[in-house]
Amino acid sequence: FGISRKTFYKWHNRYDRKDLASIEDQDKAPIRKRQREITPEQRTKIIQLRKKYIRYSKIKLAKIYQREYNEFISSWKIQKVIEQYKLYYNPRKTAIITKKRLRAVKKKRITELKKKPKTGFLLCLDVVEIRWNNIKRFIFTGIDYFSKVAFARMYKNANSYNAADFLNRLLYLTNGKVENIQTDNGSEFEKYFNLGCQNSELNRYYNRPRTPKDNSVNERFNRTLQDEFVNLGNFTPDVIQFNHRLTEWLIEYNFRRPHETLNYETPININNSTKVSPMYPSGTES
């Protein structure tokens, strides 16, 4: 049966006719686990050094320990002593950060997604910050990775509530035909936005930190938006007025502007298999 003699006899000795689960795989963890080998003297020295250099890292403390006591000790042992006796500069803040890390869900990075040449498969989102005479405005942008159909809308604040509103408008325009969403790690794409993704059953992927190339399609659209629209005298801090102007430009961008990456076709022609609703914004202030 392709098993060794040793394996057979291990199963044979474990086998119980009344309990077939007796030959299932069991816990492979060692019975006697290694214990930390820190002597009381080492522990005392580590505590003294930590209290003296409360803001130093465990690696720096390991170097100082070796220099002062002429004895090597690993930074891991120092870390465990710090954790055991809670020797932190700000214990309360450290406890909060540790709690958040334990609750954090591992983010799916965009590099894990195998992109498909299909409209609606991946929608890339980002935020552009505009500063004008001590006034800040934020333009949420979204673009289809394949067809390059794009949408944008300005808000007074970059928060998760406005991000969720922007997502709902995107889903309305695409009739909900979106499978995956890509964003950066900003707080505006958390809470209400994350809840909106869950309610719409969207798979969410994150850019890697400090890696703009992960969202190159949207970064390029952001530059086009600023070069061909915002910087040509179309900016106004009035949200409603700006969004009306922006809608007209988006119609030009999606329906009439040739795109080099699409072999000089328009996004709407590439997107002809997906029905897109008119892009006129509502008159509500945001």
C-alpha beads as a LAMMPS data file, in Angstrom:
LAMMPS data file: protein, C-alpha beads

286 atoms
285 bonds

1 atom types
1 bond types

-500.0 500.0 xlo xhi
-500.0 500.0 ylo yhi
-500.0 500.0 zlo zhi

Masses

1 110.0

Atoms # bond

1 1 1 0.000 0.000 0.000
2 1 1 2.996 2.299 -0.317
3 1 1 3.650 2.727 3.410
4 1 1 6.721 1.794 5.422
5 1 1 6.882 -1.098 7.897
6 1 1 7.347 1.427 10.717
7 1 1 4.156 3.285 9.769
8 1 1 2.178 0.046 9.557
9 1 1 3.172 -1.084 13.035
10 1 1 2.487 2.361 14.459
11 1 1 -1.081 2.139 13.154
12 1 1 -1.346 -1.522 14.202
13 1 1 -0.418 -0.752 17.800
14 1 1 -2.772 2.218 17.929
15 1 1 -5.755 0.454 16.281
16 1 1 -8.904 -0.104 18.294
17 1 1 -11.741 -2.118 16.666
18 1 1 -14.348 -0.173 18.617
19 1 1 -12.859 3.211 17.739
20 1 1 -11.787 3.757 14.117
21 1 1 -10.684 7.316 15.022
22 1 1 -7.773 5.710 16.881
23 1 1 -5.773 5.486 13.630
24 1 1 -6.431 9.051 12.498
25 1 1 -3.638 11.605 12.553
26 1 1 -2.862 12.816 16.046
27 1 1 -1.217 15.927 17.439
28 1 1 2.415 15.963 16.332
29 1 1 3.564 18.537 18.890
30 1 1 6.419 17.284 21.090
31 1 1 5.439 16.034 24.537
32 1 1 8.305 17.910 26.156
33 1 1 8.530 21.409 24.708
34 1 1 11.591 23.596 24.966
35 1 1 11.542 26.080 27.792
36 1 1 13.181 29.480 27.777
37 1 1 16.637 29.181 29.249
38 1 1 16.935 32.462 31.142
39 1 1 18.688 32.303 34.479
40 1 1 17.521 34.480 37.409
41 1 1 20.760 36.442 37.123
42 1 1 20.197 37.137 33.419
43 1 1 16.612 38.156 34.099
44 1 1 17.717 40.645 36.756
45 1 1 20.329 42.173 34.445
46 1 1 17.817 42.492 31.597
47 1 1 15.289 44.216 33.865
48 1 1 17.913 46.670 35.088
49 1 1 19.017 47.515 31.540
50 1 1 15.444 47.905 30.309
51 1 1 14.561 50.302 33.143
52 1 1 17.696 52.320 32.462
53 1 1 17.127 52.444 28.678
54 1 1 13.328 52.293 28.565
55 1 1 13.101 53.589 24.955
56 1 1 15.764 51.267 23.494
57 1 1 14.806 48.347 21.271
58 1 1 15.488 44.734 22.230
59 1 1 18.314 44.548 19.656
60 1 1 20.075 47.583 21.142
61 1 1 19.659 46.142 24.626
62 1 1 21.196 42.849 23.482
63 1 1 24.265 44.746 22.223
64 1 1 24.583 46.698 25.473
65 1 1 24.137 43.520 27.511
66 1 1 26.983 41.829 25.654
67 1 1 29.196 44.889 26.017
68 1 1 28.597 45.388 29.752
69 1 1 28.496 41.775 30.922
70 1 1 30.748 40.181 28.287
71 1 1 28.045 37.601 27.604
72 1 1 25.915 37.029 24.514
73 1 1 22.155 36.965 24.935
74 1 1 19.558 36.850 22.187
75 1 1 17.167 39.730 21.595
76 1 1 14.342 37.173 21.719
77 1 1 15.097 36.431 25.393
78 1 1 15.108 40.164 26.129
79 1 1 11.761 40.546 24.383
80 1 1 10.232 37.767 26.476
81 1 1 11.412 39.358 29.728
82 1 1 9.975 42.710 28.602
83 1 1 6.634 41.031 27.842
84 1 1 6.597 39.073 31.102
85 1 1 7.178 42.122 33.314
86 1 1 5.444 44.645 30.979
87 1 1 8.503 46.896 30.870
88 1 1 7.111 49.422 28.373
89 1 1 7.497 53.185 28.197
90 1 1 3.734 53.544 27.758
91 1 1 2.115 50.256 28.923
92 1 1 -1.438 51.417 28.182
93 1 1 -0.661 52.422 24.614
94 1 1 1.291 49.204 24.021
95 1 1 -1.634 47.121 25.332
96 1 1 -4.032 48.863 22.914
97 1 1 -1.699 48.303 19.943
98 1 1 -1.199 44.639 20.886
99 1 1 -4.954 44.150 21.167
100 1 1 -5.501 45.664 17.732
101 1 1 -2.836 43.454 16.197
102 1 1 -4.420 40.330 17.665
103 1 1 -7.839 41.321 16.291
104 1 1 -6.535 42.368 12.908
105 1 1 -7.529 40.273 9.910
106 1 1 -4.802 39.520 7.419
107 1 1 -5.313 41.711 4.383
108 1 1 -5.472 40.183 0.943
109 1 1 -2.905 41.960 -1.219
110 1 1 -3.581 42.777 -4.854
111 1 1 -0.567 40.672 -5.854
112 1 1 -2.571 37.596 -4.805
113 1 1 -5.277 38.294 -7.405
114 1 1 -4.841 36.859 -10.892
115 1 1 -6.316 39.582 -13.089
116 1 1 -8.696 38.626 -15.886
117 1 1 -9.361 40.611 -19.096
118 1 1 -12.986 41.122 -18.181
119 1 1 -15.057 44.230 -17.574
120 1 1 -16.161 44.468 -13.946
121 1 1 -13.644 41.930 -12.699
122 1 1 -11.548 44.533 -10.859
123 1 1 -12.409 48.096 -9.883
124 1 1 -9.480 50.234 -8.636
125 1 1 -10.182 53.041 -6.148
126 1 1 -8.140 55.923 -4.780
127 1 1 -8.415 59.461 -3.345
128 1 1 -6.901 62.686 -4.696
129 1 1 -6.394 65.527 -2.224
130 1 1 -6.783 69.067 -3.587
131 1 1 -5.491 72.090 -1.616
132 1 1 -6.744 75.550 -2.611
133 1 1 -6.419 78.723 -0.494
134 1 1 -6.251 76.833 2.810
135 1 1 -9.205 74.707 1.737
136 1 1 -9.043 70.944 1.313
137 1 1 -11.222 68.908 -0.997
138 1 1 -11.036 65.195 -1.765
139 1 1 -11.824 63.520 -5.082
140 1 1 -12.633 59.823 -4.862
141 1 1 -11.732 58.066 -8.091
142 1 1 -12.541 54.634 -9.485
143 1 1 -11.586 52.950 -12.735
144 1 1 -12.228 49.560 -14.304
145 1 1 -8.886 47.759 -14.663
146 1 1 -9.770 46.266 -18.051
147 1 1 -12.088 48.667 -19.902
148 1 1 -10.729 51.877 -18.255
149 1 1 -14.256 53.189 -17.691
150 1 1 -13.755 55.731 -14.899
151 1 1 -15.820 57.644 -12.358
152 1 1 -14.933 60.362 -9.852
153 1 1 -16.698 62.556 -7.306
154 1 1 -15.536 65.281 -4.949
155 1 1 -16.325 65.403 -1.220
156 1 1 -15.492 67.795 1.582
157 1 1 -14.006 65.047 3.738
158 1 1 -12.123 61.818 3.105
159 1 1 -13.884 59.487 5.524
160 1 1 -15.357 56.012 5.330
161 1 1 -18.930 57.370 5.151
162 1 1 -18.160 59.287 1.950
163 1 1 -16.155 56.339 0.615
164 1 1 -19.213 54.121 1.137
165 1 1 -21.371 56.676 -0.692
166 1 1 -18.900 56.691 -3.581
167 1 1 -18.950 52.880 -3.685
168 1 1 -22.760 52.832 -3.823
169 1 1 -22.727 55.241 -6.771
170 1 1 -20.162 53.083 -8.565
171 1 1 -22.269 49.970 -8.070
172 1 1 -25.327 51.838 -9.344
173 1 1 -23.504 52.945 -12.486
174 1 1 -22.285 49.409 -13.222
175 1 1 -25.568 47.727 -12.228
176 1 1 -23.643 45.935 -9.502
177 1 1 -21.520 44.007 -11.999
178 1 1 -18.321 44.251 -9.979
179 1 1 -16.439 41.264 -8.554
180 1 1 -13.338 42.692 -6.884
181 1 1 -12.393 46.024 -5.302
182 1 1 -8.855 47.379 -4.914
183 1 1 -7.924 50.175 -2.500
184 1 1 -4.968 51.430 -0.515
185 1 1 -4.668 51.051 3.274
186 1 1 -6.152 54.439 4.184
187 1 1 -8.673 54.828 7.016
188 1 1 -11.217 56.253 4.561
189 1 1 -11.556 52.764 3.107
190 1 1 -12.475 51.145 6.415
191 1 1 -15.583 50.971 8.632
192 1 1 -18.594 52.039 6.489
193 1 1 -16.759 51.354 3.230
194 1 1 -15.741 47.892 4.404
195 1 1 -19.311 47.254 5.528
196 1 1 -20.536 48.284 2.072
197 1 1 -18.158 45.796 0.440
198 1 1 -19.429 43.041 2.719
199 1 1 -23.088 43.851 2.064
200 1 1 -22.437 43.799 -1.702
201 1 1 -20.369 40.585 -1.397
202 1 1 -17.332 42.192 -3.002
203 1 1 -13.892 40.658 -2.690
204 1 1 -11.527 43.292 -1.370
205 1 1 -7.819 43.571 -2.112
206 1 1 -5.277 46.052 -0.718
207 1 1 -2.224 47.703 -2.235
208 1 1 1.071 46.905 -0.602
209 1 1 2.275 49.795 1.622
210 1 1 4.342 52.420 -0.210
211 1 1 3.897 50.647 -3.553
212 1 1 2.081 52.988 -6.008
213 1 1 2.711 50.580 -8.917
214 1 1 0.174 48.184 -7.342
215 1 1 -2.545 50.607 -8.461
216 1 1 -0.872 52.003 -11.576
217 1 1 -4.097 52.190 -13.624
218 1 1 -5.809 54.405 -11.079
219 1 1 -2.662 56.481 -10.474
220 1 1 -2.542 57.220 -14.202
221 1 1 -6.212 58.218 -14.219
222 1 1 -5.611 60.526 -11.240
223 1 1 -2.861 62.295 -13.171
224 1 1 -5.066 62.630 -16.257
225 1 1 -7.886 64.002 -14.106
226 1 1 -5.616 66.704 -12.701
227 1 1 -3.806 67.550 -15.968
228 1 1 -6.823 67.588 -18.292
229 1 1 -9.507 68.865 -15.941
230 1 1 -8.568 70.275 -12.513
231 1 1 -5.486 72.239 -13.626
232 1 1 -7.313 73.803 -16.591
233 1 1 -9.320 76.177 -14.412
234 1 1 -12.175 73.823 -13.588
235 1 1 -11.630 73.652 -9.833
236 1 1 -14.063 75.259 -7.423
237 1 1 -14.477 74.479 -3.705
238 1 1 -18.233 74.332 -4.241
239 1 1 -18.885 70.577 -4.208
240 1 1 -22.135 70.601 -6.205
241 1 1 -20.798 72.915 -8.911
242 1 1 -17.526 71.003 -9.191
243 1 1 -19.272 67.630 -9.458
244 1 1 -21.498 68.926 -12.292
245 1 1 -18.402 70.053 -14.200
246 1 1 -16.671 66.792 -13.377
247 1 1 -19.605 64.774 -14.729
248 1 1 -19.376 66.534 -18.095
249 1 1 -15.659 65.796 -18.257
250 1 1 -16.220 62.131 -17.328
251 1 1 -18.673 61.782 -20.202
252 1 1 -15.993 63.159 -22.504
253 1 1 -13.373 60.849 -20.961
254 1 1 -15.460 57.670 -21.225
255 1 1 -17.430 58.233 -24.425
256 1 1 -15.317 60.396 -26.750
257 1 1 -11.670 60.574 -25.650
258 1 1 -9.419 58.027 -27.478
259 1 1 -7.183 56.045 -25.111
260 1 1 -3.722 54.968 -26.175
261 1 1 -3.810 51.898 -23.907
262 1 1 -7.045 50.804 -25.639
263 1 1 -5.534 51.154 -29.120
264 1 1 -7.198 54.590 -29.358
265 1 1 -10.655 53.208 -28.666
266 1 1 -12.961 54.754 -26.051
267 1 1 -13.615 52.986 -22.738
268 1 1 -17.316 52.736 -23.426
269 1 1 -16.657 50.806 -26.650
270 1 1 -14.486 48.325 -24.761
271 1 1 -17.200 48.191 -22.134
272 1 1 -20.008 47.543 -24.643
273 1 1 -20.903 44.265 -22.949
274 1 1 -21.801 46.091 -19.728
275 1 1 -24.695 48.487 -19.457
276 1 1 -23.680 51.781 -17.836
277 1 1 -26.193 54.202 -16.342
278 1 1 -26.062 57.978 -16.956
279 1 1 -23.427 59.635 -14.750
280 1 1 -25.291 62.726 -13.609
281 1 1 -24.816 63.247 -9.838
282 1 1 -27.619 64.024 -7.445
283 1 1 -27.936 67.530 -6.060
284 1 1 -27.148 66.582 -2.474
285 1 1 -24.179 68.195 -0.728
286 1 1 -21.400 65.890 0.530

Bonds

1 1 1 2
2 1 2 3
3 1 3 4
4 1 4 5
5 1 5 6
6 1 6 7
7 1 7 8
8 1 8 9
9 1 9 10
10 1 10 11
11 1 11 12
12 1 12 13
13 1 13 14
14 1 14 15
15 1 15 16
16 1 16 17
17 1 17 18
18 1 18 19
19 1 19 20
20 1 20 21
21 1 21 22
22 1 22 23
23 1 23 24
24 1 24 25
25 1 25 26
26 1 26 27
27 1 27 28
28 1 28 29
29 1 29 30
30 1 30 31
31 1 31 32
32 1 32 33
33 1 33 34
34 1 34 35
35 1 35 36
36 1 36 37
37 1 37 38
38 1 38 39
39 1 39 40
40 1 40 41
41 1 41 42
42 1 42 43
43 1 43 44
44 1 44 45
45 1 45 46
46 1 46 47
47 1 47 48
48 1 48 49
49 1 49 50
50 1 50 51
51 1 51 52
52 1 52 53
53 1 53 54
54 1 54 55
55 1 55 56
56 1 56 57
57 1 57 58
58 1 58 59
59 1 59 60
60 1 60 61
61 1 61 62
62 1 62 63
63 1 63 64
64 1 64 65
65 1 65 66
66 1 66 67
67 1 67 68
68 1 68 69
69 1 69 70
70 1 70 71
71 1 71 72
72 1 72 73
73 1 73 74
74 1 74 75
75 1 75 76
76 1 76 77
77 1 77 78
78 1 78 79
79 1 79 80
80 1 80 81
81 1 81 82
82 1 82 83
83 1 83 84
84 1 84 85
85 1 85 86
86 1 86 87
87 1 87 88
88 1 88 89
89 1 89 90
90 1 90 91
91 1 91 92
92 1 92 93
93 1 93 94
94 1 94 95
95 1 95 96
96 1 96 97
97 1 97 98
98 1 98 99
99 1 99 100
100 1 100 101
101 1 101 102
102 1 102 103
103 1 103 104
104 1 104 105
105 1 105 106
106 1 106 107
107 1 107 108
108 1 108 109
109 1 109 110
110 1 110 111
111 1 111 112
112 1 112 113
113 1 113 114
114 1 114 115
115 1 115 116
116 1 116 117
117 1 117 118
118 1 118 119
119 1 119 120
120 1 120 121
121 1 121 122
122 1 122 123
123 1 123 124
124 1 124 125
125 1 125 126
126 1 126 127
127 1 127 128
128 1 128 129
129 1 129 130
130 1 130 131
131 1 131 132
132 1 132 133
133 1 133 134
134 1 134 135
135 1 135 136
136 1 136 137
137 1 137 138
138 1 138 139
139 1 139 140
140 1 140 141
141 1 141 142
142 1 142 143
143 1 143 144
144 1 144 145
145 1 145 146
146 1 146 147
147 1 147 148
148 1 148 149
149 1 149 150
150 1 150 151
151 1 151 152
152 1 152 153
153 1 153 154
154 1 154 155
155 1 155 156
156 1 156 157
157 1 157 158
158 1 158 159
159 1 159 160
160 1 160 161
161 1 161 162
162 1 162 163
163 1 163 164
164 1 164 165
165 1 165 166
166 1 166 167
167 1 167 168
168 1 168 169
169 1 169 170
170 1 170 171
171 1 171 172
172 1 172 173
173 1 173 174
174 1 174 175
175 1 175 176
176 1 176 177
177 1 177 178
178 1 178 179
179 1 179 180
180 1 180 181
181 1 181 182
182 1 182 183
183 1 183 184
184 1 184 185
185 1 185 186
186 1 186 187
187 1 187 188
188 1 188 189
189 1 189 190
190 1 190 191
191 1 191 192
192 1 192 193
193 1 193 194
194 1 194 195
195 1 195 196
196 1 196 197
197 1 197 198
198 1 198 199
199 1 199 200
200 1 200 201
201 1 201 202
202 1 202 203
203 1 203 204
204 1 204 205
205 1 205 206
206 1 206 207
207 1 207 208
208 1 208 209
209 1 209 210
210 1 210 211
211 1 211 212
212 1 212 213
213 1 213 214
214 1 214 215
215 1 215 216
216 1 216 217
217 1 217 218
218 1 218 219
219 1 219 220
220 1 220 221
221 1 221 222
222 1 222 223
223 1 223 224
224 1 224 225
225 1 225 226
226 1 226 227
227 1 227 228
228 1 228 229
229 1 229 230
230 1 230 231
231 1 231 232
232 1 232 233
233 1 233 234
234 1 234 235
235 1 235 236
236 1 236 237
237 1 237 238
238 1 238 239
239 1 239 240
240 1 240 241
241 1 241 242
242 1 242 243
243 1 243 244
244 1 244 245
245 1 245 246
246 1 246 247
247 1 247 248
248 1 248 249
249 1 249 250
250 1 250 251
251 1 251 252
252 1 252 253
253 1 253 254
254 1 254 255
255 1 255 256
256 1 256 257
257 1 257 258
258 1 258 259
259 1 259 260
260 1 260 261
261 1 261 262
262 1 262 263
263 1 263 264
264 1 264 265
265 1 265 266
266 1 266 267
267 1 267 268
268 1 268 269
269 1 269 270
270 1 270 271
271 1 271 272
272 1 272 273
273 1 273 274
274 1 274 275
275 1 275 276
276 1 276 277
277 1 277 278
278 1 278 279
279 1 279 280
280 1 280 281
281 1 281 282
282 1 282 283
283 1 283 284
284 1 284 285
285 1 285 286
